[in-house]
Amino acid sequence: MIIDLPSTTTSQVNRKLVEIRERGGAVALGRVLTLLIVDDDGAHLEEHIDAANEASREHPCRVIVVARGSRTAAPRIDGQIRVGGDAGASEVIVLRLYGPLASQGQSAVIPLLLSDAPIVTWWPGAGPKAPAQDPLGQIAQRRITDSAAERNPVRALAGRRKTYVEGDSDLAWTRLTNWRAQLVAALDLPPHEEVTAAAVTGEADSPSTELLAGWLAEYLDIPVKRIKSTTAQGIEAVSLERRSGPVKLYRPDGKVGTLTQPGQPARRIALHRRNTKDCLIEELRRLDPDEVYEAALHGLDKLAASSGAGARAARKPGGARKTAGQAKAKAPAK
């Protein structure tokens, strides 16, 4: 059921929610959190709402969409309430804000928040440079951005490293879960040798590739080459050098990867590029600070950016290298 409330106020939207609840429709009982979606009112808005609806089947929540319309229009709020089959296991409130109201999302959503429930703010498109300082980020326990959706993904990721606050996360990091799990599992097999160097190949503007390289550099404390490819779709390959030979995970088509390592037969592994829905579901499973993501951001400083396999790798001065077992213990799959 979809109820449109043109030229409305948040108090009128709230009254309509109470009316629906009293009629025996959607109820807020059992909602575990409030999910705020902050985006421009454009063609991709419905895709993001659909992803939130799917995520709500695992994490029942109230979804409040702050859709920023034209800043030059007359100030008004067009509201919409979706319940039942149009809202998954949640209730969806869409607030389209126009004119000066487009920059006042916080005052619009506060009356609609669930009491005593954690708040997660998600920017599926271009997000603020400092999410924790944004008005809609200040009221949230978790703040989810997506560097891959920015005009300059790698530069946006570098900015997020500088402004990181506990509770920040990025879907570019969540897309790495399967890669990280496969690499940790490969290092768990004999021979249990120290990793001495690594190389990560991927699309030139892929923030996920940057984060994977940063994660390896931070936890293994080794030289890591970041090799940029003009043909890759996201991450293309990872190579971990050990005394007995390299461990390589190669995914040329963005779908199926091949894992090779000394003394083991080559294995084909499903490594599809994860969609937004799956990443959002994973992000909502934890509301505590993601310390491993924070460490991966710190690791970006240790990378040796490269455009070819012959690039020189920068070594961090001092400090003992961690063994594969130590890295596995400190960096569990997310």
Buried (B, 14 or more C-beta within 10 A) or exposed (E): EEBEBEEBBBEEBBEBBEEBBEEEBBEBEEBBBBBBBBBBBEEEBEBBBEBBBBBBEBBBBBBBBBBBBEEEEEEBBBBBBBBEEBBBBBBBBBBBBBBEBBEBBBEBBEEBBBEEBBBBBBBBBBBBEBBBEBBBBEBBBBBBBBBBBBEEBBEBBBBBBEEBBEBBBBBBBBBBBBBBBBBBEBBEEEEEBBBBBBBBBBBBBBBBBBBBBBBBBBBBBBBBBBBBBEEBBBBBBBBBBBEEEBBBBBBBEBEEBBBBBEEEEEEEBEBEEBEBBBBBBBBBEEBEBBEBBBBBBBBBEBBBBBEEEEBEBBBBEEEEBBBBEBBBEBBEBB
